[in-house]
Amino acid sequence: MIKSILLIGTGGFIGSVARYFVSKLNLHIDFFAIPVGTLTVNVIGSFIIGLLTGISDKSTILPVDLRMLLMVGVCGGFTTFSTFSSENLMLMHNGQFLSVFLYSGLSIFLGFLAVYMGYVISNMF
């Protein structure tokens, strides 16, 4: 139990720090006022989870401890659904309803596409 908690915590630290650096994209890219950094981490995180799930489904390359570290820890710390929700609320408060729908739609569509592509790619090997 302690080992799992330490693995998840370590992965969460790595994922959170990586998310912080990617979120800096918000300062440099303006696309319909969409928080591009958060969108990026959610799409990348979805891709990685799809890839790891596909690998785990067909082989024993990823033992349980490594899956805990990578999928629960790193990807859990890296993806930011709570931030996504908060940013949508801010866009709504600012009256940017088109941005809310565009950001939400892109996040869901691209996130699903990324998790699917990660899964498909993992089955090519």
Secondary structure, 3 states (H helix, E strand, C coil): CHHHHHHHHHHHHHHHHHHHHHHHHHHCCCECCECHHHHHHHHHHHHHHHHHHHHHHHCCCCCHHHHHHHHHHHHHHHCCHHHHHHHHHHHHHCCCHHHHHHHHHHHHHHHHHHHHHHHHHHCCC
